Amino acid sequence: MNRYTLKQNHTGQYHLFEAHFNNYGQCVPESKSICKKMEDTSNSEFEEFKCEDEATTFLKCAELQKEVCGNCMQELYGDDE
């Protein structure tokens, strides 16, 4: 099951990161957002949520509307063609 963490960058825009639980049950995000435009360089970025499933990720991102990176949302539900 895919998991996602949503982080806010210094401009206030949110980006999605693929994530997983490690052996200790901690949520570990990938180093770059799924759109590749934001790097997880430190803990200074605000996390809106951690390690949510795809359905919950979609609902929570919909609540934030345009504050979520459109490229991340396209990557989440993009067409591979």
N, CA, C and O of each residue as an XYZ file, in Angstrom:
324
protein
N       0.840     -1.177      0.000
C       0.000      0.000      0.000
C       0.890      1.247      0.000
O       1.820      1.361      0.798
N       0.590      2.168     -0.898
C       1.340      3.418     -0.954
C       0.953      4.321      0.215
O      -0.211      4.404      0.609
N       1.954      4.985      0.748
C       1.764      5.936      1.850
C       2.348      7.277      1.425
O       3.285      7.337      0.628
N       1.780      8.356      1.971
C       2.219      9.696      1.599
C       2.300     10.606      2.819
O       1.528     10.487      3.770
N       3.267     11.519      2.752
C       3.424     12.573      3.750
C       3.313     13.895      3.004
O       3.865     14.046      1.914
N       2.594     14.860      3.594
C       2.424     16.164      2.974
C       3.198     17.193      3.785
O       2.976     17.356      4.985
N       4.115     17.887      3.105
C       4.966     18.878      3.765
C       4.772     20.242      3.115
O       4.539     20.360      1.912
N       4.877     21.263      3.955
C       4.769     22.634      3.473
C       6.165     23.227      3.328
O       6.994     23.100      4.229
N       6.427     23.879      2.189
C       7.737     24.488      1.995
C       7.748     25.930      2.507
O       6.754     26.401      3.061
N       8.853     26.619      2.325
C       9.007     27.969      2.861
C       8.084     28.993      2.204
O       7.884     30.074      2.757
N       7.517     28.678      1.033
C       6.583     29.599      0.378
C       5.139     29.353      0.796
O       4.245     30.116      0.430
N       4.909     28.292      1.559
C       3.558     27.962      1.999
C       2.865     26.910      1.152
O       1.759     26.482      1.480
N       3.505     26.486      0.061
C       2.921     25.460     -0.794
C       3.214     24.076     -0.217
O       4.284     23.834      0.343
N       2.243     23.177     -0.366
C       2.390     21.807      0.113
C       2.843     20.889     -1.015
O       2.434     21.044     -2.166
N       3.702     19.922     -0.661
C       4.180     18.912     -1.612
C       4.032     17.528     -0.990
O       4.188     17.350      0.219
N       3.726     16.548     -1.848
C       3.566     15.155     -1.415
C       4.873     14.384     -1.538
O       5.597     14.504     -2.527
N       5.153     13.601     -0.522
C       6.316     12.710     -0.509
C       5.820     11.284     -0.312
O       4.994     11.026      0.564
N       6.325     10.352     -1.129
C       6.046      8.945     -0.843
C       6.729      8.625      0.475
O       7.792      9.169      0.774
N       6.125      7.744      1.264
C       6.660      7.435      2.587
C       6.395      5.976      2.927
O       5.606      5.298      2.269
N       7.070      5.514      3.965
C       6.863      4.146      4.454
C       7.163      4.113      5.952
O       7.779      5.026      6.502
N       6.715      3.049      6.584
C       7.023      2.834      7.997
C       8.292      1.996      8.088
O       8.428      0.985      7.398
N       9.224      2.421      8.946
C      10.436      1.615      9.142
C      10.156      0.507     10.160
O       9.022      0.362     10.619
N      11.160     -0.258     10.509
C      11.002     -1.386     11.440
C      10.576     -0.958     12.835
O      10.104     -1.782     13.619
N      10.738      0.324     13.154
C      10.376      0.841     14.474
C       9.017      1.529     14.461
O       8.612      2.128     15.457
N       8.313      1.446     13.331
C       6.990      2.051     13.225
C       7.007      3.551     12.980
O       5.979      4.215     13.109
N       8.175      4.089     12.626
C       8.283      5.515     12.352
C       8.044      5.768     10.871
O       8.437      4.967     10.023
N       7.399      6.881     10.571
C       7.148      7.263      9.191
C       8.402      7.896      8.603
O       8.960      8.837      9.168
N       8.841      7.369      7.457
C      10.052      7.861      6.794
C       9.685      8.298      5.374
O       9.373      7.455      4.533
N       9.720      9.617      5.095
C       9.424     10.079      3.735
C      10.635      9.936      2.815
O      11.776      9.882      3.275
N      10.370      9.877      1.518
C      11.444      9.897      0.527
C      12.133     11.260      0.598
O      11.599     12.195      1.194
N      13.312     11.376     -0.005
C      14.077     12.615      0.091
C      13.560     13.712     -0.836
O      13.826     14.890     -0.595
N      12.829     13.351     -1.888
C      12.252     14.349     -2.798
C      10.755     14.118     -2.932
O      10.271     12.988     -2.854
N      10.030     15.223     -3.138
C       8.588     15.118     -3.350
C       8.314     14.356     -4.648
O       9.209     14.185     -5.476
N       7.086     13.905     -4.813
C       6.767     13.106     -5.992
C       6.842     13.931     -7.277
O       6.959     13.363     -8.362
N       6.777     15.261     -7.173
C       6.948     16.120     -8.352
C       8.409     16.484     -8.575
O       8.753     17.108     -9.578
N       9.266     16.093     -7.639
C      10.723     16.344     -7.684
C      11.099     17.817     -7.499
O      12.239     18.192     -7.772
N      10.158     18.666     -7.040
C      10.436     20.094     -6.884
C      10.782     20.496     -5.456
O      11.194     21.632     -5.219
N      10.625     19.595     -4.513
C      10.943     19.916     -3.120
C      11.774     18.801     -2.532
O      11.453     17.623     -2.690
N      12.843     19.173     -1.853
C      13.674     18.200     -1.158
C      13.387     18.262      0.326
O      13.117     19.329      0.878
N      13.446     17.109      0.963
C      13.273     17.027      2.413
C      14.648     17.261      3.038
O      15.351     16.310      3.380
N      15.024     18.532      3.183
C      16.373     18.875      3.628
C      16.500     18.950      5.144
O      17.600     18.827      5.684
N      15.382     19.150      5.831
C      15.452     19.260      7.292
C      14.073     19.044      7.880
O      13.099     18.840      7.156
N      14.003     19.090      9.179
C      12.717     18.963      9.856
C      12.016     20.302      9.986
O      10.992     20.395     10.664
N      12.545     21.349      9.350
C      11.951     22.672      9.494
C      10.655     22.809      8.705
O       9.830     23.666      9.021
N      10.464     21.973      7.676
C       9.225     22.045      6.921
C       8.080     21.504      7.770
O       8.236     20.536      8.514
N       6.955     22.138      7.640
C       5.769     21.738      8.382
C       5.123     20.531      7.719
O       4.893     20.530      6.509
N       4.834     19.517      8.500
C       4.146     18.330      7.989
C       2.663     18.423      8.322
O       2.281     18.500      9.489
N       1.848     18.415      7.302
C       0.397     18.450      7.486
C      -0.102     17.076      7.938
O      -0.967     16.976      8.807
N       0.457     16.015      7.334
C       0.148     14.658      7.770
C       1.298     13.744      7.382
O       2.132     14.093      6.546
N       1.333     12.560      8.006
C       2.405     11.582      7.775
C       1.822     10.217      7.455
O       0.845      9.787      8.069
N       2.428      9.543      6.493
C       2.147      8.135      6.167
C       0.662      7.796      6.046
O       0.198      6.789      6.581
N      -0.070      8.644      5.342
C      -1.489      8.361      5.104
C      -1.635      7.501      3.854
O      -0.789      7.541      2.960
N      -2.719      6.722      3.796
C      -2.989      5.928      2.602
C      -3.476      6.841      1.477
O      -3.723      8.025      1.703
N      -3.610      6.307      0.290
C      -3.943      7.112     -0.881
C      -5.295      7.796     -0.764
O      -5.423      8.968     -1.120
N      -6.303      7.093     -0.276
C      -7.642      7.675     -0.162
C      -7.656      8.844      0.828
O      -8.233      9.893      0.543
N      -7.030      8.663      1.974
C      -6.972      9.725      2.977
C      -6.146     10.896      2.462
O      -6.486     12.054      2.704
N      -5.058     10.594      1.751
C      -4.222     11.641      1.155
C      -5.054     12.497      0.210
O      -4.983     13.725      0.260
N      -5.835     11.863     -0.645
C      -6.657     12.597     -1.590
C      -7.639     13.518     -0.866
O      -7.773     14.686     -1.230
N      -8.320     13.006      0.145
C      -9.312     13.808      0.877
C      -8.670     14.995      1.597
O      -9.190     16.110      1.559
N      -7.551     14.744      2.243
C      -6.885     15.830      2.976
C      -6.323     16.880      2.030
O      -6.352     18.070      2.343
N      -5.814     16.463      0.886
C      -5.310     17.417     -0.101
C      -6.468     18.228     -0.699
O      -6.319     19.421     -0.964
N      -7.613     17.584     -0.908
C      -8.780     18.284     -1.439
C      -9.234     19.388     -0.482
O      -9.689     20.441     -0.930
N      -9.117     19.163      0.811
C      -9.482     20.185      1.798
C      -8.580     21.411      1.688
O      -9.025     22.537      1.910
N      -7.306     21.189      1.345
C      -6.348     22.298      1.230
C      -6.433     22.985     -0.127
O      -5.891     24.077     -0.296
N      -7.090     22.379     -1.078
C      -7.322     22.895     -2.432
C      -6.042     23.348     -3.114
O      -5.106     22.558     -3.242
N      -5.979     24.579     -3.549
C      -4.875     25.063     -4.382
C      -3.570     25.230     -3.627
O      -2.548     25.537     -4.240
N      -3.574     25.039     -2.321
C      -2.331     25.138     -1.565
C      -1.411     23.944     -1.821
O      -0.220     23.997     -1.516
N      -1.970     22.859     -2.387
C      -1.187     21.658     -2.691
C      -0.659     21.769     -4.119
O      -1.390     22.142     -5.037
N       0.598     21.446     -4.289
C       1.240     21.492     -5.603
C       0.427     20.699     -6.631
O       0.131     19.521     -6.430
N       0.076     21.356     -7.721
C      -0.685     20.707     -8.777
C       0.093     19.581     -9.435
O      -0.486     18.571     -9.835
N       1.407     19.753     -9.546
C       2.235     18.693    -10.124
C       2.248     17.452     -9.248
O       2.244     16.333     -9.760
N       2.264     17.636     -7.922
C       2.201     16.483     -7.009
C       0.871     15.747     -7.166
O       0.828     14.517     -7.197
N      -0.215     16.522     -7.264
C      -1.527     15.886     -7.416
C      -1.608     15.155     -8.756
O      -2.192     14.074     -8.843
N      -1.027     15.741     -9.789
C      -1.017     15.079    -11.090
C      -0.205     13.791    -11.030
O      -0.594     12.788    -11.629
N       0.914     13.807    -10.316
C       1.720     12.590    -10.153
C       0.949     11.528     -9.366
O       1.053     10.335     -9.649
N       0.173     11.978     -8.372
C      -0.596     11.046     -7.543
C      -1.652     10.329     -8.401
O      -1.834      9.117     -8.278
N      -2.339     11.072     -9.261
C      -3.416     10.503    -10.073
C      -3.191     10.637    -11.558
O      -4.130     10.523    -12.346
N      -1.941     10.881    -11.954
C      -1.639     11.110    -13.365
C      -1.837      9.897    -14.233
O      -1.799      8.756    -13.773
N      -2.049     10.174    -15.497
C      -2.180      9.141    -16.509
C      -0.793      8.869    -17.072
O      -0.077      9.805    -17.427
N      -0.413      7.634    -17.156
C       0.922      7.279    -17.635
C       1.084      7.440    -19.143
O       2.194      7.298    -19.657
N       0.018      7.729    -19.851
C       0.109      7.844    -21.316
C       0.597      9.197    -21.731
O       0.732      9.465    -22.925
